């Protein structure tokens, strides 16, 4: 069994035929899904999908692109949203300086707010970082100094050095279908080296469909293509990789295991 540790089931391309998308994924051997939110107005729908399906879980959080629209978000509001039994993660949150859709100071404030709630609840922070390695690492290091919290870098595309440093802080790394792209040589090297107990797989669907589906709307079932490719890089069977990445998911997202 595989787990798609990061998908957006409420996004265009998936939401209108969600039942069929999930059926195809289950037939491909995907046994659980983490449905990710990126803005406050999605929370009810994301959690509602998880409430209706025993193999779907939910996160609550604000994507850095949406930080400007959520300047009023409070710690208490986010904390309340985590209390639903199907909410097992916080995010996605983090920093994106590539597009700079939101003020960087607001991105940083909300990132720290998510971490604060993660520290209190024990729920993992799901981190998006793009063109912001220095500040992401600085915030993670500073916040870990205040007290440990569980976290992972989702859709990892950063440098190997960044990967080594976040692993040293205790984070996990999730790899998407980008790893199958021909120009992803650096990421492929990272995928070979992540310790077995820190690796997760994801689709980030409906984005980033892996080879051989590149150019199509990505679906959670395509996590098998990504897992098969990574297993080949690591000299492992896909069944072995599925076993330990699934175990890692339930260890990190321990509320789902409970």
Steps between C-alpha positions, in 0.01 A plus 500: 500500500613852415393831651461822303625732772404821318212555257244773434174319441297822502691654211378529142576183311423272794208643695235440232574127478646433841340158546647369174841649576508328838373172355780495243755576771375221723519260206863610456572400859471836674349442842492849651496863390584827673277774356681832538351845554661826391253766619239545771199479268607148397512356850138388524507330161838332558391371841157405366659274238701330775195466724319315221781254415690288751818487290522878447654734757517881509733786578420860587727789418589797282729474196763778484342622176190585705669668794387851405136387501538348848679774690224477761545127568551437870669219684171420674311469171753258354514306826121457501509372143744224597260350753296309241577129524584478129755784506844343534732773369556876491560668167603528245695801621849637449675748274486560125732773372487373141160651426480741797120500483494617863713729712800311634458626855139375500613164364754474779250597772247242386770235467599555862133500606450157340812371674375629835173310459691190389712515813190515719295234318775261393363508143767521228559820305482445124754741352514656154826674419608646167790738438509556876743243638692743720199650676317166523800341671552803724138488622507123549824519697376789714165336570656161582702687760174595673383137512488211258210445260431243224529619140575403144608676183238412240575474128871528570691683225762680708877449510667192646660724763159628609377142513786396727432792733126441535560130556745595777219705657283188505274575203379253238507548123219425254575457130255559215489404134756769418763237580404314180573798274811478280644827631460402868847348540576684825169394653562143390826503695318630807236227461774237512643633826200579724505257794234230484329626815460856367365450146140551387344512152227722360336625183413864581215423260351645287849639429831343396388175340795259485634329191327331313200725577682832466277768350181342635303595808681324783300254712579340837534160334807626317692483827574142398698625198703727723557227758608253231748750357648584842527131588700449180734784591555349843542143379190384687171337410194722487337274759782563746488874437121500538531318832743741663361823352153400623644420843673839499173673415315348793789561737523867402124554474439304818145630545404293193662191648308548825 
